[in-house]
Structures are given as structure tokens and as C-alpha cells.
Amino acid sequence: MTKLMDLKIDFAFKQVFGKAGNEPILLAFLNAALQLPKEKRITSVEILNPEINREHI
């Protein structure tokens, strides 16, 4: 049996929903979680770099 990643772990969640190229997955998740009416659904997202460099700490 293959062991899957636990998406409740921050690292796993970020790998699935926070990577550039995974915007369709993030959109589907947000619209499903928020249960928005069809006319108010989120249609696009932009994933920004979430890393904080030392000079910004």
C-alpha cells in the first residue's frame, strides 16, 4: 500500500496548493471550500513567492 502525504502538514499543503503551475488545483480547492455560487466563484489566482529572505526578516 502506498503511503500518501498528510495534507494537514504545512509543507505538504504548500507543495500541492502553493506551487506555480498548480493554480487550477488551488482554484478548485478554494471554490469547493468556500462553496461560492457559480456567478461568484474565483476564476483566477496568482501564486506569489511565500519565502521571506533574511534581509526582510
DSSP file (Angstrom, degrees, kcal/mol; ACC not computed):
  #  RESIDUE AA STRUCTURE BP1 BP2  ACC     N-H-->O    O-->H-N    N-H-->O    O-->H-N    TCO  KAPPA ALPHA  PHI   PSI    X-CA   Y-CA   Z-CA
    1    1 A M              0   0    0      0, 0.0     2,-0.4     0, 0.0     0, 0.0   0.000 360.0 360.0 360.0 133.9    0.0    0.0    0.0
    2    2 A T        -     0   0    0      1,-0.0     2,-0.5     0, 0.0     0, 0.0  -0.642 360.0-134.8 -81.6 131.4    1.3    3.4   -0.9
    3    3 A K        -     0   0    0     -2,-0.4     2,-0.2     1,-0.0    -1,-0.0  -0.766  22.1-151.2 -88.1 126.5    1.6    5.9    1.9
    4    4 A L        -     0   0    0     -2,-0.5     2,-0.2     1,-0.1    -1,-0.0  -0.569  22.6 -96.7 -95.2 159.6    0.2    9.4    0.9
    5    5 A M        -     0   0    0     -2,-0.2     2,-0.8     1,-0.1    -1,-0.1  -0.510  34.4-119.5 -73.2 140.4    1.3   12.7    2.3
    6    6 A D    >   -     0   0    0     -2,-0.2     3,-1.8     1,-0.1     6,-0.3  -0.741  19.2-156.4 -81.4 112.2   -0.9   14.2    5.1
    7    7 A L  T 3  S+     0   0    0     -2,-0.8    -1,-0.1     1,-0.3     6,-0.1   0.548  86.0  73.9 -71.7  -6.0   -2.2   17.5    3.6
    8    8 A K  T 3  S+     0   0    0      4,-0.1     2,-0.4     5,-0.1    -1,-0.3   0.638  77.1  92.7 -78.2 -13.2   -2.7   18.9    7.1
    9    9 A I  S <> S-     0   0    0     -3,-1.8     4,-2.4     1,-0.1     3,-0.2  -0.691  83.2-132.6 -80.7 130.8    1.1   19.3    7.3
   10   10 A D  H  > S+     0   0    0     -2,-0.4     4,-2.6     1,-0.2     5,-0.2   0.866 103.5  52.9 -52.9 -43.9    2.1   22.8    6.2
   11   11 A F  H  > S+     0   0    0      1,-0.2     4,-2.1     2,-0.2    -1,-0.2   0.927 111.3  45.5 -60.4 -46.6    4.8   21.5    3.9
   12   12 A A  H  > S+     0   0    0     -6,-0.3     4,-1.8    -3,-0.2    -1,-0.2   0.912 112.6  50.5 -64.9 -43.0    2.6   19.1    2.1
   13   13 A F  H  X S+     0   0    0     -4,-2.4     4,-3.1    -7,-0.2     5,-0.5   0.921 111.3  48.9 -60.5 -44.6   -0.2   21.7    1.7
   14   14 A K  H  X S+     0   0    0     -4,-2.6     4,-1.7    -5,-0.2    -1,-0.2   0.866 108.7  53.5 -64.8 -37.2    2.3   24.2    0.3
   15   15 A Q  H  < S+     0   0    0     -4,-2.1    -1,-0.2    -5,-0.2     4,-0.2   0.864 118.3  35.2 -66.0 -35.8    3.7   21.6   -2.2
   16   16 A V  H  < S+     0   0    0     -4,-1.8    -2,-0.2    -5,-0.1     3,-0.2   0.926 133.8  21.2 -84.3 -47.9    0.2   20.8   -3.6
   17   17 A F  H  < S+     0   0    0     -4,-3.1    -3,-0.2    -5,-0.2    -2,-0.2   0.605 120.8  52.7-101.2 -13.0   -1.6   24.2   -3.4
   18   18 A G  S  < S+     0   0    0     -4,-1.7     2,-0.4    -5,-0.5    -3,-0.1   0.310  80.2 102.6-111.2   9.8    1.2   26.8   -3.3
   19   19 A K  S >  S-     0   0    0     -4,-0.2     3,-2.2    -3,-0.2     2,-0.1  -0.742  78.3-107.1 -96.4 140.1    3.4   25.9   -6.3
   20   20 A A  T 3  S+     0   0    0     -2,-0.4    -2,-0.1     1,-0.3    -1,-0.1  -0.416 110.0  36.4 -59.2 135.8    3.4   27.8   -9.5
   21   21 A G  T 3  S+     0   0    0     -2,-0.1    -1,-0.3    -3,-0.0     4,-0.1   0.143  98.4  83.3 102.1 -17.5    1.7   25.6  -12.1
   22   22 A N    <>  +     0   0    0     -3,-2.2     4,-2.0     1,-0.2     3,-0.5   0.110  50.4 117.4-102.8  21.1   -0.8   24.3   -9.6
   23   23 A E  H  > S+     0   0    0      1,-0.2     4,-2.9     2,-0.2     5,-0.2   0.872  71.4  56.0 -57.6 -40.3   -3.2   27.2   -9.9
   24   24 A P  H  > S+     0   0    0      0, 0.0     4,-2.1     0, 0.0    -1,-0.2   0.882 108.1  49.0 -61.2 -35.6   -6.1   25.0  -11.2
   25   25 A I  H  > S+     0   0    0     -3,-0.5     4,-2.2     2,-0.2    -2,-0.2   0.922 112.3  47.9 -67.2 -43.6   -5.8   22.8   -8.1
   26   26 A L  H  X S+     0   0    0     -4,-2.0     4,-2.8     2,-0.2     5,-0.2   0.907 111.0  51.2 -63.2 -43.2   -5.8   25.8   -5.8
   27   27 A L  H  X S+     0   0    0     -4,-2.9     4,-2.6     1,-0.2     5,-0.3   0.927 110.6  48.1 -59.7 -46.1   -8.8   27.3   -7.7
   28   28 A A  H  X S+     0   0    0     -4,-2.1     4,-2.0    -5,-0.2    -1,-0.2   0.908 113.3  48.4 -62.2 -42.0  -10.8   24.1   -7.4
   29   29 A F  H  X S+     0   0    0     -4,-2.2     4,-3.0     2,-0.2     5,-0.2   0.944 112.8  46.9 -63.5 -48.7  -10.0   23.8   -3.7
   30   30 A L  H  X S+     0   0    0     -4,-2.8     4,-2.6     1,-0.2     5,-0.2   0.924 114.0  46.9 -61.1 -46.1  -10.9   27.4   -2.9
   31   31 A N  H  X>S+     0   0    0     -4,-2.6     4,-1.1    -5,-0.2     5,-0.8   0.870 115.5  45.9 -66.2 -36.0  -14.2   27.2   -4.8
   32   32 A A  H  <5S+     0   0    0     -4,-2.0    -2,-0.2    -5,-0.3    -1,-0.2   0.917 115.7  45.6 -70.9 -43.1  -15.1   23.9   -3.1
   33   33 A A  H  <5S+     0   0    0     -4,-3.0    -2,-0.2     1,-0.2    -3,-0.2   0.890 118.2  41.7 -68.4 -39.5  -14.2   25.0    0.4
   34   34 A L  H  <5S-     0   0    0     -4,-2.6    -1,-0.2    -5,-0.2    -2,-0.2   0.663  92.6-147.1 -83.4 -16.5  -15.9   28.4    0.1
   35   35 A Q  T  <5 -     0   0    0     -4,-1.1    -3,-0.1    -5,-0.2    -4,-0.1   0.901  29.3-179.3  49.4  49.3  -19.0   27.0   -1.6
   36   36 A L      < -     0   0    0     -5,-0.8    -1,-0.2     1,-0.1     5,-0.1  -0.467  33.7 -98.6 -76.6 148.8  -19.5   30.2   -3.6
   37   37 A P    >   -     0   0    0      0, 0.0     3,-2.0     0, 0.0     4,-0.4  -0.314  40.4-105.3 -61.7 154.4  -22.4   30.5   -6.0
   38   38 A K  G >  S+     0   0    0      1,-0.3     3,-1.0     2,-0.2    -2,-0.1   0.843 120.3  52.3 -53.3 -39.5  -21.4   29.8   -9.7
   39   39 A E  G 3  S+     0   0    0      1,-0.2    -1,-0.3     3,-0.0    -3,-0.0   0.637 113.6  44.0 -75.1 -12.6  -21.5   33.5  -10.6
   40   40 A K  G <  S+     0   0    0     -3,-2.0    -1,-0.2     2,-0.1    -2,-0.2   0.258  83.4 130.0-113.5  11.1  -19.2   34.5   -7.7
   41   41 A R    <   -     0   0    0     -3,-1.0     2,-0.3    -4,-0.4    -3,-0.0  -0.278  68.0-102.3 -66.6 151.6  -16.6   31.7   -8.0
   42   42 A I        -     0   0    0    -15,-0.2    -1,-0.1     1,-0.1   -11,-0.1  -0.581  37.1-177.4 -72.1 131.4  -12.9   32.6   -8.0
   43   43 A T        +     0   0    0     -2,-0.3     2,-0.3     1,-0.3    -1,-0.1   0.618  60.4  17.2-110.7 -16.9  -11.7   32.4  -11.6
   44   44 A S        -     0   0    0    -17,-0.1     2,-0.3     2,-0.0    -1,-0.3  -0.994  55.3-172.9-154.9 151.7   -8.0   33.2  -11.3
   45   45 A V        -     0   0    0     -2,-0.3     2,-0.5    -3,-0.1   -22,-0.1  -0.963  14.6-145.9-139.1 155.8   -5.2   33.3   -8.7
   46   46 A E        -     0   0    0     -2,-0.3     2,-0.7   -26,-0.0   -26,-0.0  -0.988  14.7-146.0-124.5 121.3   -1.6   34.4   -8.7
   47   47 A I        -     0   0    0     -2,-0.5     2,-0.2   -28,-0.0   -27,-0.0  -0.777  18.7-163.5 -89.9 117.8    0.8   32.5   -6.5
   48   48 A L        -     0   0    0     -2,-0.7   -28,-0.0     1,-0.1    -2,-0.0  -0.577  35.2 -86.6 -95.6 161.7    3.4   34.8   -5.1
   49   49 A N        -     0   0    0     -2,-0.2    -1,-0.1     1,-0.2   -30,-0.1  -0.571  38.2-168.1 -68.5 116.4    6.7   33.7   -3.6
   50   50 A P        +     0   0    0      0, 0.0     2,-0.2     0, 0.0    -1,-0.2   0.515  50.6 109.9 -86.0  -4.6    5.9   33.0    0.1
   51   51 A E        -     0   0    0      1,-0.0     2,-0.6     0, 0.0    -2,-0.0  -0.488  60.2-144.2 -76.5 139.9    9.6   32.8    1.2
   52   52 A I        -     0   0    0     -2,-0.2     2,-0.1     5,-0.0     5,-0.1  -0.917  14.4-142.2-105.5 119.0   11.0   35.6    3.4
   53   53 A N    >   -     0   0    0     -2,-0.6     3,-2.1     1,-0.1     4,-0.4  -0.398  26.1-107.8 -75.3 157.3   14.6   36.4    2.6
   54   54 A R  G >  S+     0   0    0      1,-0.3     3,-1.3     2,-0.2    -1,-0.1   0.837 117.6  60.7 -55.2 -36.2   16.9   37.3    5.5
   55   55 A E  G 3  S+     0   0    0      1,-0.3    -1,-0.3     2,-0.1    -2,-0.0   0.646 106.1  48.8 -70.8 -10.6   17.0   40.9    4.6
   56   56 A H  G <         0   0    0     -3,-2.1    -1,-0.3     1,-0.2    -2,-0.2   0.407 360.0 360.0-105.2   0.6   13.2   41.1    5.1
   57   57 A I    <         0   0    0     -3,-1.3    -1,-0.2    -4,-0.4    -2,-0.1   0.507 360.0 360.0 -74.6 360.0   13.0   39.5    8.5
